Amino acid sequence: MAARGVERLLNVIMTIGSRRRIDRAKLFTVIPEYADAPSETAAERMFERDKAQILELGLPLRTEADLFDENTVYYRIEAAEADAVLDLSTEEYTVLLAASRAWDDAAAGGAARRVRAKLLSLGHDADPDLLRRTPRGAVESLPVLSPLLEAVTAGTAVGFAYRSARGQLQDRRVEPWVVGVHDGHWYLLGWDLDREASRLFRASRIESFPERGGTATRPRPADLDIASALGAQDPSSETASAELRVEPFKALALRERAGAALDAPTVTLPPQPRAAARRQILGDARWIELLVPAAWREELACVLNAVAERHAGPADTAPLESASPRVPRRIRTTTTGTDRLSRLISEASYVMQRGEVELAELAAAVGISEKQLVADLEILFLCGDLGTGWEDLIEAEWEHGVVRVRNAEPLRRGLRLSAAEVTALLAGIAALEPSAGETAAVLASARAKLLASIDPSVEAVTPSAEVAVPAAADPAGRAEPAGDRAERVLAAVQAALPTAEGEAGPGLTIRYSAPDRPGTSVRRIHPLRLETSGPRSYLLADCELAGGRRSFRLDRVVEVLDPGAVQHRDEPTPVVDLSGIVEEGVWLRLEPPARWVAEAFEAAELRDAPAAGEQAPVVYARLEAPVRAALVDAVLEAAGAAEVLSPPALRDTIVMVTRETASRHGAPDAIP
């Protein structure tokens, strides 16, 4: 929608909202675009579109017929009711503001942008002390999420181009049941209309903007769960409990999954399918020896030997040279008129509730530049109640860097969140939970209010909202309660963060288990901020031992020590040096089971090799400066489906790591 359309909608809202009600005939007379329409039918169509957008904003627009004249129709915007918008405490507002910032709005589209603007319209001030302790969350933000969430809540089918795990690009038509997050990634679960079966789709593999179809007809099953759907895809039927020998203070996530002490020499995993257990063990294989079951141990040694053999000697790069570069599909998202109108209303509401606001403060609160903000204020200045005269236009001033807005009372209201926007916030909350700590209770109460805010009146726009949003929201990744160790570490870190005024907090002394070498180190650090990325939580801090700023994964902080503990490294010399990044970049050959590696490392370039006979097509991926240890672990976890083609030194590293790991398992054919 162009600026002209935004002006028209603002004038409609101001004209209706400035009086108790206005009849349709007068409204069509005073709004110039309706009056100048080429026909009455064209004016009617324009107004119907405007009504839908006003309702989408969250404004309670109501239609009434005259009791004595059925041809006269009145419109009004209801006065704000106590339960019309979220009734939040300052703490709840603060964590929701942080949750909204978990989205990359440039990629996620309208839902993320509108959520921030609507929160701003509530008129709260964030608690700066709580905000500094709330981590910076990161949700996997994709341009397809907004239309998928809206299709779920509206109960409509959707069509898109989808690249399967085997690499084929196909058009799919789906009745979506739930959109949720699992292990940091978005998935769509629904009924595939062409295959007539339920299917799970990874959102990052959707390569076209989802197009709405007709109304969904397939009943939505109860108790939908993304994790269960993913588990059902595992064809393995053999289930057992694996016993492992693990280096002290290594494979910490695996230890916690098994409920084992951090320095326990042996760990017993809970019963699970063979394929799932093998992947978990291979991901930490550098620190592990699988003891039983014996058949699994032999299989693991064979897999490691095969990975080593595949990387021994020069790589065959001829197929890479002949592979076709994949042209990235650009799913364009632009700021819509509804997005901008939501922002304009929120800006006006924010200023009027405070009397006046510094231009820089308002721009920062909205998340736009001062130049964009001035352009918004110029639109406000041109709009108002057109049913009376120029004296009832909005007064907007921004001279001397101070913003004032007057004569815009109909805009002084909080905007109701739509079902899709509620789901976006719930996903943001899920991104914050791994590092919530003492804010966990506030996050829980904010979530409860979000779910309770889904009002039956929303049915006019999203018929299945009251059913769809809880279904779409609950799988969005509620974190399991952290263990005692994680809670103690997190509490100590949050207490040591800088104050809201920017003053440095007290330093911490931690024992840290690095991913690229055996043993641990004791470090004195000065925490700066907490961040999350998918399921991972990180602490950015100044490290005295390293002599610079470093990022520490929280789940690798073994313990917080007394301040007087002596800094030292007790790591033994590693068999293979896996420190740092691969600066020259990496080319990988990926078979279908390993395509996730390209997504996990955000490949800079992809090339598709033509399929050979019945063989699934191969993908070649170029990674820019990947973390060496993480990439080696990923290649092992891929169990032979991923091959490093270059650089040669990294191939040699993988050979040494896999041979050393295979030899620990003592299989008869282990490579010495």
N, C-alpha and C positions, 0 to 999 in steps of 0.2 A: 504494500500500500504506500503510495506516495505521500509526501507531506500534506498535500491537499486533502487526501482522504483522512489523515489524522486530524486535521483541522475540522473537517465536517463532523467526525465522531465526537470530538470534544465539544463542539457547538451543540450537538444533539443532547449529550449528557448534561451540559450546563443548562440548556433550555428546559429540558424535562425536570432536572433536579432542582431548579430554582423555584418551583411552584408546587402546589399540592398535587396537581395533575394538569395535563394539557391534552386537548382532543387532537385526533389524528389530522383533521382538516387544517387546523391552525398550524400544527407542526410542519405540515407540508408547505404551508405558505411562507413561514418565516425562515426556514432553512433554504438558502439559495440553491443548493444542488438539487434538492427535491423540486423546488419551484421551476427550475430551468430544465428539468428532464424533458426529453422529446415527447414523452407520453406519460399518462398516468400509470400505465403498466410498468414502464421503466423506473419511475419513482418508487413504485411498490417493491420492485425487485431490489433496488438499492437500499431501501429501508429495511427489508427483511435480512439482507446481509449485515447491515449495521446492527440490528437487534441481536443477531447471533454473536457478533463480536463483543457487544456490550455485556451479554451474559457470560461470554468466555472470560472477560476481565474479572468477573466475580461481583459485578454490580447487580443488585436485586431489582431488575426492570420488570414491572408488572403491567399487564394489559387488563382493562376493565371495559365492559360494554355498558352503555347508558341504559338504566332501568326502563326509561320511557321511550327511547328511540334506539332501536337495534342497529341503525346505520351509523350511530355515533360511537366511536371507540376512543377511550382515554388511555394515556400512558403516565406512569409515575415511577419514581425510584424510591423504594421504601427507605425510611429513616433507619439509621444503623441500629440494629438490635444487639442485645447483650451477647447473644450466641451467634451473631452473624459472621464473625471472624474468630480467629484463634484468640483465646484469652490466656496470654502467656505471662509468666513471671519474667523478671529481668534475666534470670539465669537460663530459663528455657529459651527465651529469645536469643540469647548469646550463643547457645550451642546450635540452634537452628541456623543462625547467621553463619556460623562456622561450617555447618553441614552444607549450606547452599554454596559455599566457596569451594567445596570439594569437586565441583563440576568445572570442566573447561568449557565455558559457554560458547566459545568460538566453534567447538566441535559438536557439542551436545544439542545446540539449537535452542528453539524457543522456550522449552520448559525451564531450562536453567536460568535464562535471562529473566523470564517473568517471575520466577520464584524470588529472586533477589529483590526485584522491584516491589513485589507485593509484601515481602517482609518489611521493607523500608516504610511502606504505607501504614504499618501498624503503630508507628509513632514511639517505639521503644528506644531507649539508649542501652547499648551493650555494656556489660560489666567488663571493664578493661582488664581487671585482674584475672577473671575467669577466662577471658578471651586469650590471654597470653599462655594459659595453661592448657588450652584446648588445642590439640594437634592440628596441623594443616593437613586435611584429608585430600586424597586423590582418588576419584572415581574414574574407571575406564570410561572416558567420554567419547561417544561416537555420534555422528550426525543422524543415525537411524533411530536413536533411542526415543526421541520425542514422538515421532509418528507411531512407533511400536507401542509406547505407553498409552497414547491416545486411542489406538485401535483396541487395546485390551479394555480400557475403561468404557469405550463407546460400544463394545460388543459387535465390531465389524470385522470382516475378513480383510486380509492384506496380501499384496503381491510384491515380490522382490526377486532380484537376481542373487543366487546364493552359490558360493564356491564350497563344495563339500570337502571333507577331510582327504578325499582321494584326488582333489584338484579340479573336478569337473565344475563348470559354471552352468547352472540351470535356472530356469524360471520356476519359482515355487509360489503356490497359493495356499495360504494358511489361515485358519481361524484361531487367533491367538488366545491362549488361556492365561498365561502368566509370563511376565518379564521379570527376571531376577538376577541376582549376582551370586556366583559361587566361586570361591577361591580367587576373588579379584576380577573375574570376567563375567560379562553379561551374557545371558542366554534367553532365548525365546522358546517356550514350550507351548505347543498347540496341535491342532488337528490339520494334517496335510490333506487338502481337498483332492489332489491328484492321486496320492498313494492310499487314500482312505485309511489312514492310521495316524496315531499320535507320533510326533517327531520333535526332536530337540535341535535347535539351531543356535550356533554361536554367533552373537551379534556382529563381531568383528569380521565375519566372513560374508556378511550381507553387502553386496557391491552395487546396490542401486537404492534410490530413495523409495521407501515403502509406499505403495499406492493403495489407498482405501478401496475395498470392494463392497459387496453387499452385506446385509445384516447376517451375523453368524447364526447358524441354526443348530450346530452340534452342542449338546448339553455340556456345560463345564463340569468336569469331575470334581469331587470333593477331595480335600487334603492333597493339593498339588505340591510337589516338592522337587526343586531342581536337582538337589543332591541325589535323591532316589532315582530320578530319571537318568542321571549320568551313570550311577551304579548299575542300572539295568542294561546299559550298553556293553558292559564287560562280559564277554562270552565265556569267561572261565567259570567252570563249575566246581573246581577243586578248591576247597577251603581248608586252611590249617593255621596253626600258630607257629611262628618262626622264632627260634632262639638265636640271638646274635651275641658276638663278642665285640664290644665297642670301646674305642679309646676314651679315656676320661675327658669330660667336658666337651666332647664332640657329638655331632648328630643330635643337637639339643632338642629340635622339634620332634624327632623320632622318639627320643627318651620320654618327652612329655606325653606323647601319644600312648606310650606303653606304661606311663606312670612310674618310671624308674628314676632312681637318684642320678644326679648329674655325673657322679664319678663311679657309678656301679659298673663293674667289669663286664657283666652280662645283662642283656635286655631281652625280654620276651614280648613280642608283639601280640596284640589281640588277634583272634582268628579272622582271616580275611581271604579273598580270592587270591590265587597264586599270582596272576598278572599284576594285581594291585600291589601285593607285597614286594614283588620283584622290582617294580618301578620305584617304590619307596627306598628299597635297599640300594639299588643302583645309584640313586641320586646322592647318597652319602657313602658310596662304596669305598672311598679312600680311607674311611675311618672304621670300617666294619668287616667282620668275618662272619659269614652265615654258618651256623653250626648244624642245625636241623630245621626242617626235614632234609635228609640226605639227598633225595632226588632234586630238591630245589637247589641244594649246594652245588651239585654237579652241573645243573643247568646254568647256574650263575657263572661258574668257571668257564663253561663253554661259550657263553655270551661274551664274557670279557676277552677271552682268547680270540674270538671272531672279530671284535672291535680292534684289537691289537693288529691282527693279520691284515685287516682292511686298511690300516694306516701305515703299515710297514712299506717302505720304498716310496718312489715318486707317485703322485696322484695322476690319474687319467683326466686331463682337463680338456681334451678334444670335444666331448659332448657339451661342456660348458660354453665353449666358443660358438657352437652351432645352435645353442638354445635361444629361443625367442624371448627378448625382454618383455616382461608383462607391463602393459601400460596401466598405471594405477587409475582405478575408476574414481572420478572426483564426484563425490556426493555433495552438491552445493547447498549450503544453508545460508540464508540471508536474514537480516533483521526484518521482521514483518511489521506491518502497521500496528498490529495488536501488541507486539513487544514494546514498540515505542510509546504507544498510548498508555500502556501500563506504567512505563517509566515516567511519563509526564505527570500522570495522576499522583504517583508516589512522590515525585519531587515537590509538587504543590502541597500535598498533605504534610510531608516532612517539614517544609518551611513554615507553613501556617501553624503547626503544632508548637513551633519554637519561636515564632515571631520574626526572627531573622537568622540567617546562617551564612557563614563565610563561603564564598564561591568555591574555594579549594576544598573545604570540608565536604560540601554537598557533592562535588564531582567524585571525591574519593569514596564517599558512602555509596554512590550509585555505581561506581566502577567505570566511569567514562572520563574523557578528557574535558578540561574546562571549555575548550572550543565547542565540543559536542553539547555540553550543558547550556552554553549561551544560545546555541541553535534551538534547543528545546524551549528555553525561556522566551525566545522570539515567537515561537508558535503559541505558547500560552498567552502572550501579549495580544494576539490577534483574535482570541476566542472569548466566548462568554454566552450569556443569555441573549439570544437574538430576538426574543419575543417582546422586548420592551424598548431597547434603544442602546446607543453607544455608551451611555453612562453605566450600563451593567456588564461591560466587558471586564475581563480579568486584568487586574493591575499587577504587572510583574516588573521588578526593578533589580538591577545588578550592578549599579554604579559603585565605584570604589571597592569592588571585590566583595560586596555584601548583598545577599539575595533576600528580597522581600516579595511576598505574594499575598494579594488581598482580593476581595470580592470573588472568591472561588470556593465558597462553602460547599457546593455539591461535590467537590473533589476532596474534601477533608474527611476521608473515611478510609478504613482499612479494606483491602480487597480480599475477597474470599479466594482460597486456593482451589484450583481444579483438582480432579482426581489424579491426572497425570503429574501435576506439580507436587501433590502430596507424596506420590510414589518417588519422585525425584529426590525430595527431602529425606524420605525414609532410607533411600540408598546412600545419601550423604551421611546420615547418622550411622549407618552400618560401617562406612569407611572410617569413622572416628572411633568406633568402639574398641578396636584392639589397643588403643592408647588412651582410653577414657579415664582410667584410674578413678579418682574421687568424683569425677563428673558423670560417672556411669548412671547414678540415680537420676540426675537431671536429664540425661539423654533418654532414659526410660520413661520419665513423665512427659517429656516433649513428644516421644513417639506415641504414647497413649492419647495425647490430645490431638495429634495429627489424624490418627485413625478415627477418633470420635468426631472429627470435624466433617466427615463425609455425610452430608445432609441429603435426605431423600429428595429435596427439591432440585438437586443437581440432575435428576432424571431427565429434565427437559432437554438437557444438552448431552449427557452421558447416561443412557438408560440403565446400564449395568454397573454404575460406579460403586454402589453400596456393596456389591458382591466382589467386583473386580479388584478394587484397590487393596483390601486386606489380602486377597490371594496374590496380587502382584507384589505386595510389599514384604510379606513375611519371609519369602525366600531371598530377600535382598541382602542376606549375609549377616544375620545376628551372630555376633561373636560368642563363642563359648566362654564362660567365666574363666578368667586367667588364674593360673596357679599361684600359690603363696609367693614363690620366688619372683614371678613376673610382677605381682602386685607391689611387692616391696621395692623392686627396682624402679617401677614406674612412679611410685609415691616419692621416692628420693629424687628422681630426675625432675618431677614437676616442682618440688620444693626448691630446687636449685636453679630454676629458670630465671632469667632477668625479670625484674619487676615491670609493672605496666608503665612506669615512668622511664624505663630503659636502664635502670641501675643493674649492674651485674649481680647475679646471685652467688651463693656460696659454691665453691668448687666441690667436685666429687672425686673419690678414689674408687675405681672399679677394677674388677678382674674381667678381662675380655677374652673370648675365644675367637680368634681370627679364622676366616674360612680357608686361607691359603697355606697354613702351616700347622704342625702339631703343637700341643701345649696351649698355654695361655700367657697373657701379659697383665701386669698391674700398671694402671695409668691414672694420672691426675688430669681431670678434664674440667672444663668450664662450659656447662650446657648453654646453648643459644636458643634452640627451638625444637619442637617435635614435629615430625611429618609422617604421613602414612601414604603408601602407594599400594593399592590393592590390599592384599592380606598382610603386607609387611609394614612394620613401624620402625622409624629411624630417629636417631638423635643426632642433630648437628651440634658440634661442640669444638672448642679449642682444646687441643691435646698437647700437654707439656712434653710428653715423651717423644711424640712425632714432630714437635716444633711447628705446628700449624693446625689449620682447621680440618677436621675429619668427620665423616659420617659413620655412626655406629648403629648396626641393627640391634634393636632392643632385645630380641630373643637370643642374642649372642653375648649379652652382658650376664656373666655368670652370677656375680654378686656385687654389692656395694660394700666396700671395706672401710675400716676406720681411717680418718684423715691422715694419721701418722704412718700408714703402710708405705713401705719403700717401693718406688717405681722400679720395675725391672721386667725383662722378657725372660720367661723360662721355656720358650719354645725350642725344642731340639732342631737341629739342622734338618730341613725337609729333604726327602729323597729326590724330589723334583721341585724346582722353584715355580710356583704358580702365582706369585705376587703380581700386582699391577694389572694393566690392561694390554691388549694386543694392539699396539699403536698403528701397525700397518694395515689393519682391517683383515677380515676373514671371508673366504668363500666356502659355503657349505653345499653339499649334495644331500637333499632331504627326500626320503621316501615318505609315503602318506602317513605312517604312524609318527613321524618326527616333524610334521609341518608346524607343530606347536612351537618348535624352537625358533623359527623365523618370527612368529608373533611375540614370543617372550622377549626376544632381543631387538624387536622393532627393526626388522631388516630394512636397509636403505634401498635395496634393489632386489627384484625377483626375476628369475628367468624360468620359462617353462620348456621342458624337453618333450618332444613328441612321444606319445605312447608307443611302445614296441610290443606288438602282438597283444597278448592278454595282460601284459605287465601294466601296472598303474603308472600314470605319468609322474615323472620326477621333477622336483622344483630345485633350482639353484638359488641360494640366498647370499647376499653380501651384507655383512655386519660391519659397522663402523666402530672401532675402538671398544670391543666388548671386554668385560671383566674376565680375565683369564681363568681364574678358578671356577667361576660360575659357568663359563662355557664348557670347560672340561667336564664338570659334573653333568651338564645337560647332555653332552655327547654320550656319556656313560648311561644316563637315564634312558636315552632313546634306544638302547639295546641293539645297536647295529643298524638302525634305520637312518642315522645321521653320520655323514663322513666329512671331515675337514679336508678341503682341497688345497688350501693355502692359508697362511704361509707354511713352508715345509717344517720350520722349527716347531710349530704348534702340533703338526702331525707326529713329530718325534716325541714331543711331550706326552701326547695321548698314548703312544705305544709304551713308554716307560711306566706311566701311571697304571694302565690296564694290565700290563705284565706283572707288575709288583702286586696288584690287587688279586689277580688270578692265582698267583703263586701261593698266596696266603690260604687259599681254599684247598690246596693239596690235591686237586683232581689229577688223575693219571696223565691226562694230556695237557696239563698246565705248562705254559711256556716258562722255562727257568729264567 
